[in-house]
Amino acid sequence: LHVRSRRQRQMCIRDRHAIGAVVAAVLQHDVPCILVDDGSSPACARVLDELVASASEKIMLVRHPENRGKGAAVLSGFSYAHAAGYTHALQIDADGQHRVEDIPQFLQTAAQHEDAVIAGYPIYDETVPAIRLYARYLTHVWVWINTLSLEIRDSMCGFRVYPLAPVMQLIARQKVGLRMDFDLSLIHISEPTRLRRI
């Protein structure tokens, strides 16, 4: 889980309150949880410290003293998980926007396709702002053109399972985005190497 530093106080408060529920829901699926604090506020940092103290055998904390960006935070989590001997990493945002109850489906699919990135995709209802829907679609078109593939259903969703060994090899050879461009850039650079995506 990635806890972002927020410039707007309201956003920080929302994440601070959401993360406890997200972590509790993740732990219900009997998976360890690596939290990455990407230079959060002191209030958010205290919440993370309390979460780790409440279940230190299941929750690990990686802390950046200052904000480095989403991509850097996810890479820190990957490095920690890989060094600890994990084969895969489930990425989910800390703000509660992803359906934690879908974790078993992600894990089952990852077990069936051990060398593939399992990428989620959003399901919107009629309340989605049109500008968000169209802007996201334009990004998908850009990815489809640049990869010459329609295989990538959603290039921006941060709810994914990554096979750590091939991903760590890939990012050792190629530059990947360190900010909000991380999800998009990792999917894009993986195309020539044929890191499978599902």
N, C-alpha and C positions, 0 to 999 in steps of 0.2 A: 504494500500500500504506500502510496506517495502522498505525503502531506506537503502541500505547496505553501510557500510564503505568500501572504496576501497583502497587497497594498491597501485594499479597502477593508476597514475594520469589520464591516458587516459580513464580508465573505469569510474572513478568518473565524468569526464566531460561528458561522454555519458549519464550516469544516470541523471545528473543535467539538461541536455537539454531535455531528454525524459520525465521527470516526469511532467512537465507543460502540455504537450500534453496529457499524460495519465490521469491526474487529470481532465482536461477539458472534455475529452471523457467520463470518468466515471460520471461526474456531468450531462452530457447530458441525462443520464438515470434516473435522479431524485432520486438518492440515496445519502445519506450522505457519506463522505469520511473521514476515519481515517488514517492519515499518521503516520507511525512509523519511526522516525529518529534513526537509530541504530548506533550512534556514527559517523555520516558522517563528511566530511570535513567542514571547515567554509564556503566555497563557496556554498556547497550543503545545508548547514543549512540555509544560507541566502535565497536561492531559496525557501525552504520550508516555512520560515517565511513570505515571500512575497505572496506565494500561500494562506496561511491561512489568511493573511490580506485582500486578494482580495475577499474572500468569507467565512468569519468567521462563518456565520450561517450554512454553509454546510460542512466545512472542520475543522476537529479537529486534533491536533498534539500531539503525545506522543513522548517524547524525551528521549533517553538513552544517558548519557554523554559520554559513551564509548561503543565500539562494544561488544555486547553480543552474536551475532549470529542470523541467520534467525529465528530459532525456538523461541528464547527468544523474538524477536521482534513481531512475530505473536502472541505469547501468551500475550504480553502486549496489543496488539490491541484487542484480544479477551476479556481480562479482562476489558478494557475500555468500549467496546461495551456492554458487559454483564451488567456491573454496570450502564450503561446509559439506560438499559431496552430493548436493541435490542434482538430479538429472533434468528437472523442469522447473519453471517458475510461472506461477499464475499471477498476472498483472491485473489489478483492479483498483479503481480510484477510491480514495478515502471519503469522498463527499456523498456517497450513497446513491450516485446516479446509475450504477449498474445493479442488475438483479442477482444478488448473492445466491439465491436459490438455484441459479443456473450452474453453479460450480460443479456439481456432480456430472452434468452433461459435458462440460468442458474437460474434466478429468477423464471421463470415459473415452471421449474422442481422442484425447492425447495418448491414452494407453493403446488405442487401436492404431494410431499414426505417430509413433514415438519420435520421428525425425521431422515432424511438421509443426509449423506455427498454427495454432488454432485461434482464429480471429473471430470475435463477436461482431455483431452488426446491430444497429439500433432499429427498433420497430416504432415508428411514429404513429400517432393518432392525428385526428383533425386539428388538434390544438397547436401543433408545431408551427412556429413562425415561418412563413413562406421564404423569407430571406435565408434562414438557416438551412432549410431543405435544399434550396437552389444552390447556395454557396457550397454546401457539402457535395452535391451532385457534380458541380463544376470541378471540384477537387478530384472526384472519382474519375471523371473524364480525362483529366490531366494525367492521372496515374495510368489509366488504360492506354493512353497514347504513348506515354514514355516507356511502359513495360511491354507494349505490343501484346497485351493479354487482358482478357476480361475475367480472369480467374479471381481477382481481388474484389470481393463483394463490397467491402467497406474498408477503406485505407486509413480511417481516422479513429475508429473505435479503440479505446484503451483497455478493453476487457479481452485478454488474450492469455494463452498458454504458450510459452516459448521452450523449445528444447535447448538447454543451456550449452552443451558442448558445441554444436554447430553455430549457434549464435555468437558465442564467445570467440570462436575462430573467425567468423565473419567480421565482427567489429574490431578485431585485432588487425585486420587487413584493410578495412575501409572506414572512412569517416562517416559517422552517423550524427544526426541532429541532437544537440544537447538541450534543447528547449522544447517547446510544444510541437516542433517538427519531428520529434523522435519517432513516433508511431509511423508516420508517413514515410520518413526517410529509411527506416529499417525495412519496411515492406518493399520500398522502391529499390534499394541496393541489393536486396536478396534475390531479385529476379534473375540477374545473370548467373548467380551461383546455383540457382534452382533449389534454394531452400523452400521446401514445399509449404504451401499455405492452404489451410482448410477453413 
